Amino acid sequence: MKYIVAGHTAVTAEEFVELALGTPLDLWLGPEEGESEIERAARLDAARDILADDPGLVDRVSQVAAEAIEAFAPDLFNVTPLPRTTARRWELQRGEAA
């Protein structure tokens, strides 16, 4: 399958995400193997600058992540609510005090 984003062809899924976001993934994914403290500080500083220049990036990244999870791991969105137990605790506490 061929992905074209902004006129560029993405060969891998990683390239597709980079083109969609407009930033390299390495900037956001955490420390590289063997990354020095100076390199880490520079990477985090660049990330802060990008977020300051484009506040909407956080929303776009969140949307891409949610869509990827929904597409590739839909069971993560199948949430079953747990029964509420606060009423029982309150009744037990009242009964013990009486």
C-alpha positions in Angstrom: 0.0 0.0 0.0 1.3 3.5 -0.9 0.8 6.4 1.4 1.1 9.9 0.1 1.2 12.8 2.6 1.7 16.4 1.4 3.1 15.2 -1.9 5.6 12.9 -0.4 5.5 9.1 -0.5 5.9 7.3 2.8 7.4 3.8 2.4 7.1 2.8 6.1 4.5 3.4 8.8 7.1 5.4 10.6 7.7 7.7 7.6 3.9 8.1 7.3 3.6 9.3 10.9 6.6 11.7 10.5 5.1 13.2 7.3 1.7 13.5 8.9 3.0 15.2 12.1 5.8 17.2 10.3 8.4 16.2 12.9 10.7 13.2 13.3 9.5 10.5 15.7 12.9 10.3 17.4 12.2 13.8 18.8 9.2 12.5 20.8 9.9 8.9 21.5 12.5 9.4 24.2 16.2 8.9 24.6 18.2 7.3 21.9 20.6 4.5 22.8 23.8 6.2 23.9 22.3 9.6 24.0 24.4 12.0 26.1 22.9 14.5 28.6 23.7 17.4 26.2 21.9 15.6 23.3 18.9 14.8 25.5 18.7 18.5 26.6 18.9 19.6 23.0 16.2 17.1 21.9 13.9 18.2 24.7 14.5 21.9 24.0 13.7 21.4 20.3 10.5 19.6 21.3 9.5 22.5 23.6 10.1 25.0 20.8 8.0 23.0 18.4 5.1 22.7 20.8 5.4 26.5 21.6 5.3 27.3 17.9 2.4 24.8 17.1 0.1 24.3 20.1 -2.3 22.3 17.9 0.4 19.6 17.5 -0.6 17.9 20.8 -4.1 17.5 19.5 -3.0 16.1 16.2 -0.6 13.6 17.8 -3.3 12.5 20.2 -5.7 12.0 17.3 -3.2 10.0 15.3 -2.4 7.8 18.4 -6.1 7.2 19.1 -6.8 6.3 15.5 -3.8 3.9 15.4 -4.9 2.2 18.6 -8.5 1.9 17.3 -7.3 0.5 14.0 -4.7 -1.9 15.4 -5.8 -2.7 18.9 -9.6 -2.1 19.1 -9.9 -4.2 22.2 -8.2 -1.5 24.1 -11.3 0.7 23.6 -13.7 -2.0 24.8 -14.1 -0.8 28.3 -16.4 -2.5 30.8 -17.5 -0.3 33.6 -16.8 -1.7 37.1 -19.7 -1.8 39.6 -19.7 1.1 42.1 -19.0 0.0 45.6 -19.1 3.3 47.4 -22.7 2.9 48.4 -22.0 -0.4 50.2 -19.1 1.0 52.1 -21.3 3.9 53.2 -24.1 1.6 54.4 -21.6 -0.6 56.3 -20.1 2.4 58.0 -23.5 3.7 59.0 -24.6 0.3 60.3 -21.4 -0.1 62.4 -21.9 3.4 64.0 -25.5 2.7 65.0 
